[in-house]
């Protein structure tokens, strides 16, 4: 899926594999292997790809607006995430839908100090946490949780 997203974004932006490889400082063969799913880029590399494409990281990881196929769009639902932290400098959300990327998907702060974002997710149960100024936090408005392998809990959101 990540490889498909890289290819779709690259083609939409009219960037050749060769040009992307030169920008990234890798071989054209590496780009080809990512796009065909024979290899998966590391998270740090995915961040560099998102910068090269000038798109949010989650467009590469889970797809973005205009990136998914019609069938995928129908299966996915827009899900809202909110966290109230008026004094926070940065809030993001991460979970199984981002492969637990430590940078997560950034939320935007409104005038009241509530941070918000909407993400397209496939139906099913999704574990997640917020990252508030570098500190991992559960969703205080969601009582649904599940134990994780680290001896704590993750918030749980079910998408129907």
C-alpha positions in Angstrom: 0.0 0.0 0.0 2.8 2.5 0.8 4.5 1.6 -2.5 1.2 2.3 -4.4 0.8 5.6 -2.6 4.4 6.6 -3.4 3.9 5.7 -7.1 0.5 7.5 -7.3 1.8 10.7 -5.7 5.0 10.7 -7.8 3.0 10.2 -11.0 0.4 12.9 -10.0 3.3 15.3 -9.4 4.9 14.3 -12.7 8.1 13.2 -11.0 10.1 10.4 -12.6 11.7 7.6 -10.6 15.1 8.9 -11.6 14.3 12.5 -10.4 12.9 11.2 -7.1 16.0 9.0 -6.6 18.3 11.9 -7.2 16.4 14.1 -4.8 16.5 11.3 -2.1 20.1 10.3 -2.8 19.2 6.7 -3.5 19.2 4.6 -6.7 16.3 4.5 -9.1 16.1 0.7 -8.3 15.4 1.6 -4.7 12.4 3.7 -5.8 11.2 0.9 -8.0 11.5 -1.7 -5.2 9.5 0.6 -2.8 6.8 1.1 -5.4 6.5 -2.6 -6.2 6.4 -3.6 -2.6 9.6 -5.6 -2.7 11.1 -3.3 -0.1 9.6 -0.9 2.3 11.3 2.4 3.1 12.1 3.1 6.8 10.1 5.8 8.7 12.9 8.3 8.4 13.0 7.8 4.6 9.2 8.1 4.4 9.5 11.5 6.1 12.0 12.6 3.5 9.7 11.3 0.7 6.8 13.4 2.2 9.1 16.4 2.2 10.2 15.8 -1.4 6.6 15.5 -2.5 5.5 18.3 -0.2 2.6 16.2 1.1 1.7 15.2 4.7 3.3 11.9 5.8 0.0 10.2 6.2 -0.7 10.6 2.5 2.2 8.3 1.9 1.4 5.8 4.7 -2.4 5.5 4.5 -3.2 7.5 1.3 -4.5 10.9 0.9 -7.2 13.0 -0.7 -7.4 11.9 -4.4 -4.9 9.1 -3.8 -7.2 6.2 -2.9 -9.1 4.1 -5.5 -12.9 4.5 -5.6 -13.3 1.1 -3.9 -10.9 2.1 -1.1 -12.7 5.4 -0.6 -16.0 3.7 -0.2 -14.6 1.3 2.4 -12.9 4.0 4.4 -14.7 6.4 6.8 -13.6 9.9 7.9 -12.8 9.7 11.6 -12.3 12.8 13.8 -9.6 13.0 16.5 -9.6 15.8 19.0 -7.4 16.6 22.0 -7.9 19.6 24.3 -4.5 21.1 25.3 -4.6 25.0 25.1 -0.9 25.4 26.2 0.5 22.6 24.0 2.9 23.5 21.2 2.3 20.3 19.2 -0.2 17.5 19.2 -0.3 14.5 16.8 -2.1 11.2 16.7 -0.4 7.9 16.0 -1.6 4.3 16.0 -1.9 1.1 14.1 -3.0 3.2 11.0 0.4 4.9 11.0 2.5 1.9 12.0 2.9 3.7 15.3 5.1 6.4 13.7 6.6 8.5 16.5 5.8 11.7 14.6 2.2 10.7 14.0 -0.3 12.8 12.1 -0.4 16.5 13.2 -3.5 18.0 14.6 -4.4 21.7 14.1 -5.3 23.9 17.1 -8.4 26.0 17.1 -9.1 29.2 19.1 -10.4 27.3 22.1 -7.2 25.2 22.4 -8.7 22.0 21.0 -6.5 20.2 18.5 -8.3 18.4 15.6 -7.8 16.3 12.5 -9.9 14.0 10.4 -8.4 10.8 9.0 -9.8 8.2 6.6 -9.7 4.8 8.2 -10.9 1.3 7.1 -13.7 -0.3 9.1 -12.5 -2.2 12.2 -10.9 -1.6 15.6 -8.0 0.9 15.6 -5.6 1.5 18.5 -4.1 4.9 18.9 -2.5 7.5 21.2 -1.9 11.2 21.1 1.6 12.7 21.3 1.4 16.0 23.2 4.7 17.9 23.2 6.5 14.6 22.9 4.5 12.8 25.6 2.4 9.8 24.7 -1.2 10.2 26.0 -4.4 8.2 25.8 -7.6 9.9 24.6 -9.2 11.4 27.8 -12.6 11.5 26.1 -12.6 7.9 25.0 -13.1 5.2 27.7 -12.5 2.3 25.2 -8.9 1.0 25.7 -6.9 -2.1 25.2 -3.8 -3.4 26.9 -0.6 -3.0 24.9 2.7 -5.1 25.2 4.3 -2.3 27.2 2.2 -2.7 30.2 -0.1 0.3 29.6 -3.1 0.9 27.5 -4.0 2.3 24.1 -7.1 4.1 23.2 -9.4 2.1 20.9 -11.7 3.5 18.2 -14.1 1.3 16.2 -15.0 2.3 12.7 -18.1 0.7 11.3 
